[in-house]
Amino acid sequence: MSNRLAQSTSPYLLQHADNPVDWRTWEPEAFEEARRRNVPVFLSVGYSSCHWCHVMAHESFEDELTATYMNEYFVNVKVDREERPDVDAVYMEAVQAATGHGGWPMSVFMTAEGEPFYFGTYFPPEPRHGTASFMQVLEGVRSAWVGRREEVAEVARKITRDLADRALGAAGSGLPTAESQGNALLQLTRDYDPASGWFGGGDTKFPPSMVVEFLLRHHARTGSEGAREMAEGSCEAMVRSSLFDQVGGGFHRYVLRAKSDGPLVPHFEKMLYDNALLCRVYAHLWRATGSDLARRVAVETADFMVRELRTQEGGFASALDADSEDPQSGAHVEGVYYAWTPAQLREVLGEEDGDLAAACFGVTEEGTFEHGMSVLQLPAQGPDIDAERLAGIRGRLLAERGKRPAPGRDDKIVAAWNGLAIAALAECGAFFDRPDLVERATEAADLLVRVHMDGRARLARTSKDGRVGVNAGVLEDYGDVAEGFLALAAVTGEGVWLEFAGFLVDLILDRFTAEDGSLYDTAHDAERLIRRPQDPTDTAAPSGWTAAAGALLSYAAHTGSQAHRTAAERALAVVHALGPRAPRFIGHGLAVAEALVDGPREIAVVGHLEDPAREELHRVALLGTAPGAVVATGLPRAADGSGGEFPLLAERTLVHDLPTAYVCRHFVCARPTTDPVELAEQLGTVRP
């Protein structure tokens, strides 16, 4: 018998629809039921591609005895953190404050008023390594609820008060400056290990995509060789490690060193947001340096997203699971889809190419992963191999791997992450002469407009199979989708995408902005939780706060709107405060701040869309490295609004009746030029 989750649009919730647990979604009726029955609420938060979420589900939530106890003494609520990032953020903050760490599945016990009093993450089915079993936790919470109710209530009230006291408050004062940006760079140099190419200590390494974007922009603005070297070193470390899928392209979630002297091994989830961000970073690295490796990685990551994450409706799915079916045992095993033995390589490639591939990718007889298998890497000290031959080997391995049982896919469309993918694919298509990628970006943008935007341009957070979800978009949805639309407008010359971005940034001003200029993660009229979430720091993706600031700044550069410019500046005050102290946690804000310090520059390219000379100027403009520069192209726009689709094209004239480019800061322009070389000089280092 299916439970209440059977009608959900979330693949994660649907995975639990056949549990014997009487799951409810996050809804008022669940808390009313807890109040009526006088029992606590058990909140379980996870996501579809989470390995330990699957483990706890199999061990506990599918167990009849455990489920019977849960149903009798609790109201059980299941939340997909990707659908409700606001719920996840509020209670994860409580978990981290209480335990010193967080993670998923997140397990929270709370009152019918939503006030939490006991926390954890994964609980095993029996006691392990000093951790209580899940049943022991359930029994302990039940005992406290019945026997020490007032004590439980006081704990819940105190935790809720403490969370309220942790509210960020004012955004800070002062705009980011060249000096504060330089101080952030200095702090990053202290966190960077040039020998390994990774930031920070510890054995777990997450991709620093937003920090690298800041470094590239800082180098473009200042010429800092240190910033460029850190960006290049970090990108090379990622792509040579097993973080990058050496066969199929795209990036895993993170890597860790399981043994002190062992190689880095990935956590094998593949997330849309990681791949969209890294695809764009490597494209920007190529734009700045001309690196063949950066170009290959950008293109292969774009192709991975289109090949494995694109849905029938034209959007991009959220993730691929870490686990897949082991053909030998039939069990679901993490990483088995991606790992190889030397014998398997020889079987597919023949003796000579098999041995060469093993040497090239670090595949050993002992194995670098589990069960004698190895995850492919690309060590710098590997054998010399012709690029064409390597591409052929990788292609044959990809075809063979395609015969294995594939990891599950979370087909949920998340608005914010599709916005990131739109920006990456549009730019890759323009940079690398891949109009098919621009077309895929346009199709995803069309889906967001058709399915996710209502008549007032308000965004829904998710959809699945073309059916919109019930959860409202949060700040990161508005910021990232606006960013995607602005990138698409720059690449295609279609002003409609600037208009749609304008609708979204206006809603940011109206629904997410506090009087002091700070930004909330949820809208003014959103469901009230025990605290209204507000966080300017990055997680695995840009914070909603700084994503919105970037979109506001770019829109102001396109239109001259002082209201949007002022809002962006007020939001970026937090970067001035936090950037020099904790740059790794506000990398996207630092990247946006580089655009603010630089201008950003406004580039108008006027001419007929079919004119090859205009196309050449447009390409040079897109390849300019000036931080956060906005680009508009098309016919000149007359004073009455006729003609070109962009405000930046207003009353721009053709010099000598030739396509012409204008480079401006704060709408004060340099000499217009018809020469691509001169335009390149005005914009900094480019690769036309």
C-alpha positions, 0 to 999 in steps of 0.5 A: 500500500502506498502512503501519502507520498505517492502523489508527490512530484519529488523523486525522493519522496516517491522513493518512500511512497511504499514505506510502511511508515505513514509519511506526510509531506511538510504541511499544516495538517501534519502538525495539526495531527501531532497536536491532536494526538499529543505526539512529537513530529519526526522530520526526515530530510534528504534527497534522491541521490543521497547514499546514506539516505538510501541506506537508512531507508532500507535499514529502518524505514522499510522495516515493519517493526520500526515503522509500526513504532514510528506510526504509533508514537510520532507524526512522520514528515518526509522532506526533499531538501531540494524542494524545500531548501528553506525547511532544510536550512532552518533545521540544519542550522539547529543540527549543526549548532547542537552537534557540531556537524550536519549532513543527510539524512537529517533527523529532527524531533520537534513539537507540533509548533515546529520547535526542535528539541533533538537532532541527528543525521544517519542512525544505524539499525543497531548501536555502532561505534558509540552511536545509538540505534534508530530504535533506541533514539525513538524510544528515548525521545518517546520516554522523554516526551511522556516523562519529562514533557516540560523539560522537552518543551523548555529545550525546544523553546530555548533552541528556537530562541537561540536560532532567532538570536543568530539572525544575521541582521544588517548586511553590513556597511561599505562597498567592496573595494579594490583593497578589500578584494585584494585582502580576500585574495591574500587570505585565499593564498593562505588556504591554498596548497600549490603542491596539490592544487586544493584549498583547505586542509582535511581529507575531503575536497569539494570543487571550489567553482565559485572561488575559481570564478573569483580568481579568474575575474580578479586576474582579469581586472588586476593582472594578478599572476597569483590569482591566475596560478591558483585558478589554473592549479585548482582546475588542473587538480580537479580534472586530473583527480577522480572528481572528474569522470575521465570516461564520460565527462562531468564531475562527481560531488566531492573526493576524499582520501580514505587512506592517508597515503591513498588516492582521492576517491569520489563520492559518486553523485553527480549534481546538476549544480556542480556540473553547470558551475564547473562547465562555466568555470572551465570555459572561462579558464579557456577564455583567459588562458587558451588551455586545451585541457580547459576547453576539453573539460568544458565541452565534455561537461556540457555534453555530459549534462545534455546526454545524461541529465536532459529530460524529455521536456527540455530541462535538466534533471537534478542529479545522478545517484551514487549507487547502481546495480552491481551486475555480479551481486545484484545489490546496489553499490556505490561507484560500481558503475565508474570503476574498472579492473585492468582485466576489464580494460584489456577485455574492452580495449585489447592487450596493448591499449588496455595496458596503456589505459591502465597506466594512463588512468592509474588502474592497478591490480590491487585497486584504488577503490574497493574489491580490486577495482580502481576509479580512473584518474589522469595523473600528470606523471602518466605515460605520454599518449596521443590526444586522438588515441586517448579520445578513442580509448575513452570513447570505447570505454564509454560505449562499454560502460553504457551496457552496465546498469546505470545509476538512478536519475532524479528527474526533478527540475529545480529552477535555480540549477537550470538557470545555472545550466542555461548560463553555462550551455549558452556560453559554451555554445558561443565560445566553442561554435556549438549552436546545439548547446545554445539551442539546449539552453534556450529549450531549458529557458522556455521550459522555465517560462512555460512551466515554472513562471505564473502570470505574475512571473513568480517562480515555482521551485520544481517541476517533474514530467512537465507538472509544476510542483507546489513549492514556491521559488526561493531567492536562489531560484530568482537570482540564478534563473535571472542570471541564466536569462541574461547570459542567454540574452547576451549570446542570442541577441534576443531581448525577450530574455532580458525582459524575463530577467527584469520580471525576476529582479523586480520580484527580488526587490519587492518580495525578498529585500529587507529595509536595510538592503539585506536579502532573505532566502524566502519571500515576504509572503512565504510560509512562516517557519520558526526562523526566516532563513537568510544566509549570504554564504555559499554552500555547494552553489551560490547563495541566493543572496549573492546570486540575486546581487549579481543579477541585479547588478547585470540588469542595472548595467543593461538598463541604467536602472539606479534602483537595481544598482543601489539594491545590488550595492547594498546587498554586496556590503556583506561581501565587503565584511566577510570576503577578506575573512572567509573568502572560501565561503563567499566566493560567488559574492567576491566574483560579483564584487569584481564586476562591481569594482570593474564597472561592470562594463557595458558592451553594445554591438550594433549591426544586422544579425546576419552580417558576418562583421557584426558576428565577429565583433559580437564574438570578441565581446563575448570572449572579453574577460572584463569581470561581469561585462554585459553584452547586447547586440542587434540593430540600433534602437531609435529614440522612440524605442523602435529597432534594437531589442536592448536599451544599450543599443539606444541611439547607437550609430554605425560608424561608416555604415559598418557594424560597430562596438561601444564599450562603456562604464557607467554609460560613459563610452570609449571611442566606438570601433569597427575593428575586432582587434581594437575591441579586444584591446578595450576588453582585456585579454580575449581569444577571438 
